[in-house]
C-alpha cells in the first residue's frame, strides 16, 4: 500500500472489490442460504468458545447471521464485521450487524493496540483474493487483532496456484494457508 499526499492508495485487489465488481458480488450474495452455515459455525463456537468475533471481509453478513443464530441461546457475543465495499457494509448493517468499512490491512487502526482484541478473527474466502506480495501483511493484520484464534476458511492447496476468477487474472489464489499461519507463529487446532 502506498501513501500519496496523505491518502492511502489501495491495492489493485482492494480497488477491484471496493468498486463495481464488488457491488456486483454483493448483489450475487443476496440470496445466500446462511442457515445452511449454522451447523458449521456452531461447531466452531463449541471448539473456540469466543466472547468476541471479527469477520474480516464480512460482505452482506451471511456468516454473521449464521454465527448469531449459532450462539443465540448459548452466550452473549460481541460480533463485528469489516469489509472494503460500502454496499456490503450497508447490507450487513441493515441486517443489524456491527460493521466497519475498512481495509483488512488497517485492522489495528480500527481496533488499536490499547483497545479491543477479538477471541476469534475469521476470514471466509477473503485471503484467496489477496495478491502474493500483500498476503503476509494481510495475515499479520489479522493476527494483530486476535487474542486467541484465527480461522481461515479459504481455498487451500499445497503450493500457491493462481486461478482465473470470472475472467480476471491476479484476483484469486489457492494457497497452503495453515502452513503460512504456522510460519507466522500460530499453532493448528
Buried (B, 14 or more C-beta within 10 A) or exposed (E): EEEEEEEEEBBEBBEBBBEEBBBEBBEEBEEBEBEEBBEBBBEBBEEBBBBBBBBBBBBBBBBBBBBBBBBEEEEEBEBBBBBBBEBBBBBBBEBEBEBBBBBBBBBBEBBEEEEEBBBBBBBBBBBBBBBEEBBEBBBEBBBEBBEBBBBBBBBEEEEEEBEEBEEEEBBBBBBBBEEBBEEEEBEEE
